[in-house]
Amino acid sequence: MKVSIKAGLVAAIAFAGFAVTGSTLADEGLPEGVTAVKATPPSKDHPLDEILSGWTFRTPETQALQQDDFENPGYLWVERGEALWSEVDGSAGKACASCHNDAADSMKGVGAEMPKWDAKLNRPLTMEQRINNCRTENMGAKEWKWESTQMLSMTSYVRNQSRGMPVNVQADGPMASWVAKGKEVYYTRVGQLDMSCANCHEANYGKYIRADFLSQGHSNGFPTYRLKWQKIGSLHRRFKGCMKNIRATPYKVGGDEFVALEVYLAQRGKGLQVEAPAVRN
């Protein structure tokens, strides 16, 4: 059964700076480089009637930080990533730019399709995994840690090249089993609170949890600058935090469970525009 926009969601959207008429949003300002913050579900069996970016659930103050690239604190990481793009590292004497040239051209659309299937490794790779694969295989450089400043800067920079483009991750062919695995993770209750991702982001979005509104939990804004973190963070860090909140033992960052969940979330939010780096509470 599909989830309709509840009264709580309407209140959340109105609070976040939108005029609401029924279930229609009248945008009063959008994130820089983004033309829409909602999308039509990609299939009839989608669990949501309307796909809404986490942007629509934020306060006007938080939205304002994302609306202007000069105000968005996530751009400090984008700028660091731009510098790293041309920085030579490793035994091969290469930088990212040595093979990929101008990221504005070569990386345009890449972030909208991640995670992406790797035929050689016979599995999907997240952007972090793809970057480290390039570093070790092509540059002769050491891997970056998942939540390191270098990795967060590079993922922010690369993902930003797809800003405004619709999420379009592959969900069929060899990726289908990973979508199914991610869906299982999404709906499986875990932890002392016996909750799943769906309990918050599907059954109760638009309602208060502590002092914040629950969103639909889409991934189109990651890497994201969270005010709580006071820095950019990866999607897997958010997964880990959610699992800790429900008193569950988190899966391994970069492990198959989180990779599959990332694949499923990208498919679930297909059509939303990439906002990275988004700003969230």
C-alpha atoms as a printed R data frame, in Angstrom:
    type eleno elety resid chain resno      x      y       z
1   ATOM     1    CA   MET     A     1  0.000  0.000   0.000
2   ATOM     2    CA   LYS     A     2  1.336  3.425  -0.920
3   ATOM     3    CA   VAL     A     3  1.982  6.079   1.689
4   ATOM     4    CA   SER     A     4  0.088  9.353   1.152
5   ATOM     5    CA   ILE     A     5  1.235 12.789   2.264
6   ATOM     6    CA   LYS     A     6 -0.104 13.128   5.788
7   ATOM     7    CA   ALA     A     7 -1.135 16.215   7.655
8   ATOM     8    CA   GLY     A     8  2.191 16.102   9.474
9   ATOM     9    CA   LEU     A     9  4.059 16.317   6.166
10  ATOM    10    CA   VAL     A    10  1.979 19.267   5.033
11  ATOM    11    CA   ALA     A    11  2.818 21.029   8.289
12  ATOM    12    CA   ALA     A    12  6.481 20.186   7.851
13  ATOM    13    CA   ILE     A    13  6.569 21.586   4.338
14  ATOM    14    CA   ALA     A    14  4.730 24.734   5.342
15  ATOM    15    CA   PHE     A    15  7.171 25.217   8.218
16  ATOM    16    CA   ALA     A    16 10.064 24.712   5.817
17  ATOM    17    CA   GLY     A    17  9.065 27.689   3.681
18  ATOM    18    CA   PHE     A    18  6.679 26.269   1.090
19  ATOM    19    CA   ALA     A    19  3.152 27.281   0.245
20  ATOM    20    CA   VAL     A    20  0.965 24.187   0.310
21  ATOM    21    CA   THR     A    21 -2.261 23.702  -1.618
22  ATOM    22    CA   GLY     A    22 -3.531 20.191  -1.066
23  ATOM    23    CA   SER     A    23 -0.540 18.048  -1.953
24  ATOM    24    CA   THR     A    24  0.986 20.547  -4.399
25  ATOM    25    CA   LEU     A    25  4.153 22.370  -3.421
26  ATOM    26    CA   ALA     A    26  4.652 25.915  -4.633
27  ATOM    27    CA   ASP     A    27  8.396 26.415  -4.500
28  ATOM    28    CA   GLU     A    28  9.520 29.687  -2.925
29  ATOM    29    CA   GLY     A    29 13.198 29.128  -3.553
30  ATOM    30    CA   LEU     A    30 15.313 26.135  -4.384
31  ATOM    31    CA   PRO     A    31 18.841 24.941  -3.725
32  ATOM    32    CA   GLU     A    32 21.487 26.414  -6.017
33  ATOM    33    CA   GLY     A    33 21.623 24.449  -9.270
34  ATOM    34    CA   VAL     A    34 18.400 22.523  -8.590
35  ATOM    35    CA   THR     A    35 15.108 23.069 -10.415
36  ATOM    36    CA   ALA     A    36 12.842 20.685  -8.483
37  ATOM    37    CA   VAL     A    37 12.801 19.016  -5.084
38  ATOM    38    CA   LYS     A    38 10.237 16.337  -5.861
39  ATOM    39    CA   ALA     A    39  9.849 13.569  -8.416
40  ATOM    40    CA   THR     A    40  7.283 11.126  -9.692
41  ATOM    41    CA   PRO     A    41  7.833  7.546  -8.481
42  ATOM    42    CA   PRO     A    42  9.563  5.490 -11.190
43  ATOM    43    CA   SER     A    43  7.136  2.565 -10.927
44  ATOM    44    CA   LYS     A    44  3.536  1.800  -9.924
45  ATOM    45    CA   ASP     A    45  4.642 -0.428  -7.073
46  ATOM    46    CA   HIS     A    46  6.764  2.308  -5.486
47  ATOM    47    CA   PRO     A    47  5.925  2.712  -1.762
48  ATOM    48    CA   LEU     A    48  5.533  6.509  -2.030
49  ATOM    49    CA   ASP     A    49  2.955  8.547  -3.937
50  ATOM    50    CA   GLU     A    50  5.429 11.374  -4.349
51  ATOM    51    CA   ILE     A    51  9.187 11.437  -3.866
52  ATOM    52    CA   LEU     A    52 10.317 14.433  -1.817
53  ATOM    53    CA   SER     A    53 13.868 15.586  -1.208
54  ATOM    54    CA   GLY     A    54 15.034 16.081   2.351
55  ATOM    55    CA   TRP     A    55 15.225 19.772   1.395
56  ATOM    56    CA   THR     A    56 11.442 20.072   1.783
57  ATOM    57    CA   PHE     A    57 11.590 19.032   5.435
58  ATOM    58    CA   ARG     A    58 14.166 21.589   6.576
59  ATOM    59    CA   THR     A    59 13.677 24.950   8.260
60  ATOM    60    CA   PRO     A    60 14.052 28.161   6.226
61  ATOM    61    CA   GLU     A    61 17.350 28.852   8.012
62  ATOM    62    CA   THR     A    62 18.822 25.491   7.004
63  ATOM    63    CA   GLN     A    63 17.470 25.827   3.474
64  ATOM    64    CA   ALA     A    64 19.090 29.252   3.172
65  ATOM    65    CA   LEU     A    65 22.524 27.739   3.798
66  ATOM    66    CA   GLN     A    66 22.074 25.451   0.809
67  ATOM    67    CA   GLN     A    67 20.499 28.052  -1.465
68  ATOM    68    CA   ASP     A    68 23.712 30.031  -1.858
69  ATOM    69    CA   ASP     A    69 27.005 28.371  -2.767
70  ATOM    70    CA   PHE     A    70 28.882 31.104  -0.896
71  ATOM    71    CA   GLU     A    71 26.929 30.337   2.279
72  ATOM    72    CA   ASN     A    72 26.848 26.543   1.929
73  ATOM    73    CA   PRO     A    73 29.595 25.262   4.286
74  ATOM    74    CA   GLY     A    74 29.848 22.041   2.264
75  ATOM    75    CA   TYR     A    75 31.637 23.967  -0.464
76  ATOM    76    CA   LEU     A    76 34.783 24.056   1.643
77  ATOM    77    CA   TRP     A    77 35.059 20.334   0.893
78  ATOM    78    CA   VAL     A    78 34.177 20.809  -2.778
79  ATOM    79    CA   GLU     A    79 37.023 23.309  -3.078
80  ATOM    80    CA   ARG     A    80 39.440 20.921  -1.371
81  ATOM    81    CA   GLY     A    81 38.343 18.211  -3.789
82  ATOM    82    CA   GLU     A    82 38.993 20.481  -6.743
83  ATOM    83    CA   ALA     A    83 42.562 21.017  -5.517
84  ATOM    84    CA   LEU     A    84 43.075 17.279  -4.947
85  ATOM    85    CA   TRP     A    85 41.870 16.540  -8.486
86  ATOM    86    CA   SER     A    86 45.110 17.906  -9.931
87  ATOM    87    CA   GLU     A    87 47.427 16.769  -7.131
88  ATOM    88    CA   VAL     A    88 49.918 14.072  -8.160
89  ATOM    89    CA   ASP     A    89 50.023 11.126  -5.771
90  ATOM    90    CA   GLY     A    90 51.360  7.570  -5.890
91  ATOM    91    CA   SER     A    91 54.128  5.654  -7.643
92  ATOM    92    CA   ALA     A    92 52.638  6.178 -11.125
93  ATOM    93    CA   GLY     A    93 53.113  9.939 -10.840
94  ATOM    94    CA   LYS     A    94 49.500 10.645 -11.725
95  ATOM    95    CA   ALA     A    95 46.660 12.817 -10.526
96  ATOM    96    CA   CYS     A    96 42.956 12.257 -11.188
97  ATOM    97    CA   ALA     A    97 43.219 14.885 -13.916
98  ATOM    98    CA   SER     A    98 45.959 12.872 -15.662
99  ATOM    99    CA   CYS     A    99 43.344 10.400 -16.910
100 ATOM   100    CA   HIS     A   100 40.043 12.228 -16.490
101 ATOM   101    CA   ASN     A   101 41.062 15.763 -17.555
102 ATOM   102    CA   ASP     A   102 38.486 18.420 -16.636
103 ATOM   103    CA   ALA     A   103 36.054 17.028 -14.058
104 ATOM   104    CA   ALA     A   104 33.331 19.418 -15.207
105 ATOM   105    CA   ASP     A   105 33.192 17.383 -18.409
106 ATOM   106    CA   SER     A   106 34.408 13.884 -17.517
107 ATOM   107    CA   MET     A   107 32.532 13.588 -14.213
108 ATOM   108    CA   LYS     A   108 29.264 15.181 -15.314
109 ATOM   109    CA   GLY     A   109 26.535 12.629 -14.674
110 ATOM   110    CA   VAL     A   110 28.813 10.161 -12.875
111 ATOM   111    CA   GLY     A   111 27.509 10.983  -9.410
112 ATOM   112    CA   ALA     A   112 23.908 10.572 -10.561
113 ATOM   113    CA   GLU     A   113 24.574  6.937 -11.512
114 ATOM   114    CA   MET     A   114 26.445  5.760  -8.410
115 ATOM   115    CA   PRO     A   115 26.700  3.095  -7.078
116 ATOM   116    CA   LYS     A   116 27.563  1.596 -10.446
117 ATOM   117    CA   TRP     A   117 28.170 -1.956 -11.599
118 ATOM   118    CA   ASP     A   118 31.792 -2.967 -12.098
119 ATOM   119    CA   ALA     A   119 32.005 -5.887 -14.542
120 ATOM   120    CA   LYS     A   120 35.605 -6.706 -13.619
121 ATOM   121    CA   LEU     A   121 34.855 -7.010  -9.906
122 ATOM   122    CA   ASN     A   122 31.356 -8.403 -10.517
123 ATOM   123    CA   ARG     A   123 29.727 -6.084  -8.002
124 ATOM   124    CA   PRO     A   124 28.526 -2.497  -7.606
125 ATOM   125    CA   LEU     A   125 30.979  0.097  -6.381
126 ATOM   126    CA   THR     A   126 30.130  3.199  -4.420
127 ATOM   127    CA   MET     A   127 31.917  6.394  -5.327
128 ATOM   128    CA   GLU     A   128 34.292  5.919  -2.403
129 ATOM   129    CA   GLN     A   129 35.162  2.430  -3.588
130 ATOM   130    CA   ARG     A   130 35.613  3.589  -7.187
131 ATOM   131    CA   ILE     A   131 37.967  6.362  -6.079
132 ATOM   132    CA   ASN     A   132 40.079  3.981  -4.004
133 ATOM   133    CA   ASN     A   133 40.129  1.470  -6.857
134 ATOM   134    CA   CYS     A   134 41.503  4.170  -9.158
135 ATOM   135    CA   ARG     A   135 44.076  5.198  -6.565
136 ATOM   136    CA   THR     A   136 45.454  1.707  -6.008
137 ATOM   137    CA   GLU     A   137 45.139  0.311  -9.542
138 ATOM   138    CA   ASN     A   138 45.962  3.359 -11.685
139 ATOM   139    CA   MET     A   139 47.881  5.781  -9.488
140 ATOM   140    CA   GLY     A   140 49.838  3.403  -7.289
141 ATOM   141    CA   ALA     A   141 48.598  5.399  -4.316
142 ATOM   142    CA   LYS     A   142 47.285  4.339  -0.935
143 ATOM   143    CA   GLU     A   143 43.568  4.104  -0.297
144 ATOM   144    CA   TRP     A   144 41.883  6.963   1.502
145 ATOM   145    CA   LYS     A   145 39.894  6.186   4.633
146 ATOM   146    CA   TRP     A   146 36.143  6.371   4.078
147 ATOM   147    CA   GLU     A   147 35.535  9.394   6.280
148 ATOM   148    CA   SER     A   148 38.873 11.123   5.734
149 ATOM   149    CA   THR     A   149 39.025 14.760   4.669
150 ATOM   150    CA   GLN     A   150 40.527 13.688   1.336
151 ATOM   151    CA   MET     A   151 37.772 11.187   0.550
152 ATOM   152    CA   LEU     A   152 34.953 13.466   1.649
153 ATOM   153    CA   SER     A   153 36.436 16.305  -0.378
154 ATOM   154    CA   MET     A   154 36.813 14.211  -3.525
155 ATOM   155    CA   THR     A   155 33.355 12.623  -3.300
156 ATOM   156    CA   SER     A   156 31.844 16.069  -2.701
157 ATOM   157    CA   TYR     A   157 33.673 17.496  -5.703
158 ATOM   158    CA   VAL     A   158 32.830 14.642  -8.070
159 ATOM   159    CA   ARG     A   159 29.204 14.353  -6.965
160 ATOM   160    CA   ASN     A   160 28.803 18.117  -7.313
161 ATOM   161    CA   GLN     A   161 29.521 17.836 -11.037
162 ATOM   162    CA   SER     A   162 26.124 16.107 -11.353
163 ATOM   163    CA   ARG     A   163 24.180 18.666  -9.335
164 ATOM   164    CA   GLY     A   164 20.740 19.250 -10.830
165 ATOM   165    CA   MET     A   165 20.799 15.976 -12.757
166 ATOM   166    CA   PRO     A   166 18.246 13.270 -11.864
167 ATOM   167    CA   VAL     A   167 19.415 10.234  -9.922
168 ATOM   168    CA   ASN     A   168 19.538  7.414 -12.447
169 ATOM   169    CA   VAL     A   169 21.159  4.382 -10.845
170 ATOM   170    CA   GLN     A   170 20.892  1.061 -12.692
171 ATOM   171    CA   ALA     A   171 18.356 -1.231 -11.035
172 ATOM   172    CA   ASP     A   172 18.052 -4.102 -13.515
173 ATOM   173    CA   GLY     A   173 20.417 -6.756 -14.867
174 ATOM   174    CA   PRO     A   174 23.188 -7.662 -12.425
175 ATOM   175    CA   MET     A   175 22.142 -4.822 -10.106
176 ATOM   176    CA   ALA     A   176 18.704 -6.336  -9.459
177 ATOM   177    CA   SER     A   177 19.961 -8.719  -6.770
178 ATOM   178    CA   TRP     A   178 21.652 -5.811  -4.969
179 ATOM   179    CA   VAL     A   179 18.452 -3.765  -5.109
180 ATOM   180    CA   ALA     A   180 16.644 -6.740  -3.557
181 ATOM   181    CA   LYS     A   181 19.309 -7.142  -0.886
182 ATOM   182    CA   GLY     A   182 19.145 -3.423  -0.067
183 ATOM   183    CA   LYS     A   183 15.354 -3.569   0.130
184 ATOM   184    CA   GLU     A   184 15.647 -6.423   2.616
185 ATOM   185    CA   VAL     A   185 18.014 -4.345   4.759
186 ATOM   186    CA   TYR     A   186 15.637 -1.368   4.496
187 ATOM   187    CA   TYR     A   187 12.614 -3.279   5.781
188 ATOM   188    CA   THR     A   188 14.272 -5.567   8.341
189 ATOM   189    CA   ARG     A   189 13.684 -4.615  11.962
190 ATOM   190    CA   VAL     A   190 16.864 -4.583  14.042
191 ATOM   191    CA   GLY     A   191 18.173 -3.357  17.369
192 ATOM   192    CA   GLN     A   192 16.701 -3.038  20.832
193 ATOM   193    CA   LEU     A   193 14.009 -0.707  19.491
194 ATOM   194    CA   ASP     A   194 13.052 -3.312  16.856
195 ATOM   195    CA   MET     A   195 12.851 -0.773  14.020
196 ATOM   196    CA   SER     A   196 13.640 -0.649  10.333
197 ATOM   197    CA   CYS     A   197 14.473  2.247   8.005
198 ATOM   198    CA   ALA     A   198 10.870  2.131   6.789
199 ATOM   199    CA   ASN     A   199  9.436  2.756  10.250
200 ATOM   200    CA   CYS     A   200 10.781  6.311  10.175
201 ATOM   201    CA   HIS     A   201 11.219  7.253   6.537
202 ATOM   202    CA   GLU     A   202  8.166  5.586   5.040
203 ATOM   203    CA   ALA     A   203  5.535  5.190   7.731
204 ATOM   204    CA   ASN     A   204  6.232  8.396   9.687
205 ATOM   205    CA   TYR     A   205  7.904 10.950   7.440
206 ATOM   206    CA   GLY     A   206  6.780 14.490   8.057
207 ATOM   207    CA   LYS     A   207  6.386 13.868  11.772
208 ATOM   208    CA   TYR     A   208  8.561 15.148  14.585
209 ATOM   209    CA   ILE     A   209 11.338 13.048  16.048
210 ATOM   210    CA   ARG     A   210 12.846 14.963  18.929
211 ATOM   211    CA   ALA     A   211 13.162 18.528  17.522
212 ATOM   212    CA   ASP     A   212 13.450 17.554  13.860
213 ATOM   213    CA   PHE     A   213 11.141 16.421  11.078
214 ATOM   214    CA   LEU     A   214 11.552 12.950   9.640
215 ATOM   215    CA   SER     A   215 12.218 13.047   5.907
216 ATOM   216    CA   GLN     A   216 11.698 10.291   3.362
217 ATOM   217    CA   GLY     A   217 15.366  9.446   3.800
218 ATOM   218    CA   HIS     A   218 16.639  9.863   0.248
219 ATOM   219    CA   SER     A   219 20.327  9.916  -0.662
220 ATOM   220    CA   ASN     A   220 20.406 12.581  -3.401
221 ATOM   221    CA   GLY     A   221 22.049 15.183  -1.143
222 ATOM   222    CA   PHE     A   222 25.071 13.142  -0.060
223 ATOM   223    CA   PRO     A   223 27.821 13.844   0.776
224 ATOM   224    CA   THR     A   224 25.924 16.168   3.091
225 ATOM   225    CA   TYR     A   225 26.919 18.905   5.491
226 ATOM   226    CA   ARG     A   226 25.024 18.193   8.723
227 ATOM   227    CA   LEU     A   227 24.752 20.945  11.290
228 ATOM   228    CA   LYS     A   228 24.914 18.261  13.973
229 ATOM   229    CA   TRP     A   229 28.274 17.052  12.634
230 ATOM   230    CA   GLN     A   230 29.641 20.523  11.780
231 ATOM   231    CA   LYS     A   231 31.214 18.939   8.706
232 ATOM   232    CA   ILE     A   232 30.542 16.942   5.565
233 ATOM   233    CA   GLY     A   233 29.710 13.278   6.083
234 ATOM   234    CA   SER     A   234 29.126 10.252   3.901
235 ATOM   235    CA   LEU     A   235 25.883  8.351   3.415
236 ATOM   236    CA   HIS     A   236 27.334  5.341   5.218
237 ATOM   237    CA   ARG     A   237 28.091  7.503   8.241
238 ATOM   238    CA   ARG     A   238 24.402  8.422   8.270
239 ATOM   239    CA   PHE     A   239 23.430  4.748   8.012
240 ATOM   240    CA   LYS     A   240 25.703  3.949  10.940
241 ATOM   241    CA   GLY     A   241 24.226  6.777  13.013
242 ATOM   242    CA   CYS     A   242 20.665  5.656  12.321
243 ATOM   243    CA   MET     A   243 21.464  2.117  13.421
244 ATOM   244    CA   LYS     A   244 23.016  3.400  16.633
245 ATOM   245    CA   ASN     A   245 19.897  5.506  17.263
246 ATOM   246    CA   ILE     A   246 17.746  2.376  17.283
247 ATOM   247    CA   ARG     A   247 20.342  0.608  19.449
248 ATOM   248    CA   ALA     A   248 21.430 -1.809  16.759
249 ATOM   249    CA   THR     A   249 24.950 -2.933  15.954
250 ATOM   250    CA   PRO     A   250 25.825 -1.042  12.739
251 ATOM   251    CA   TYR     A   251 26.943 -2.889   9.658
252 ATOM   252    CA   LYS     A   252 30.460 -2.205   8.427
253 ATOM   253    CA   VAL     A   253 30.960  1.058   6.559
254 ATOM   254    CA   GLY     A   254 31.652  0.003   2.972
255 ATOM   255    CA   GLY     A   255 30.353 -3.502   3.677
256 ATOM   256    CA   ASP     A   256 27.905 -5.313   1.433
257 ATOM   257    CA   GLU     A   257 24.872 -4.488   3.600
258 ATOM   258    CA   PHE     A   258 25.452 -0.731   3.422
259 ATOM   259    CA   VAL     A   259 26.425 -0.871  -0.268
260 ATOM   260    CA   ALA     A   260 23.194 -2.726  -1.041
261 ATOM   261    CA   LEU     A   261 21.212 -0.241   1.044
262 ATOM   262    CA   GLU     A   262 22.826  2.619  -0.870
263 ATOM   263    CA   VAL     A   263 21.856  0.955  -4.164
264 ATOM   264    CA   TYR     A   264 18.263  0.518  -2.966
265 ATOM   265    CA   LEU     A   265 17.967  4.102  -1.703
266 ATOM   266    CA   ALA     A   266 19.264  5.491  -5.004
267 ATOM   267    CA   GLN     A   267 16.674  3.374  -6.830
268 ATOM   268    CA   ARG     A   268 13.967  4.420  -4.343
269 ATOM   269    CA   GLY     A   269 14.753  8.099  -4.946
270 ATOM   270    CA   LYS     A   270 15.274  7.785  -8.684
271 ATOM   271    CA   GLY     A   271 14.322 11.004 -10.445
272 ATOM   272    CA   LEU     A   272 15.229 13.360  -7.589
273 ATOM   273    CA   GLN     A   273 17.950 15.793  -8.570
274 ATOM   274    CA   VAL     A   274 21.439 15.530  -7.113
275 ATOM   275    CA   GLU     A   275 21.895 18.292  -4.526
276 ATOM   276    CA   ALA     A   276 25.354 17.497  -3.193
277 ATOM   277    CA   PRO     A   277 26.561 19.017  -1.057
278 ATOM   278    CA   ALA     A   278 23.211 19.388   0.646
279 ATOM   279    CA   VAL     A   279 22.774 20.968   4.076
280 ATOM   280    CA   ARG     A   280 20.748 19.091   6.649
281 ATOM   281    CA   ASN     A   281 20.120 19.297  10.381
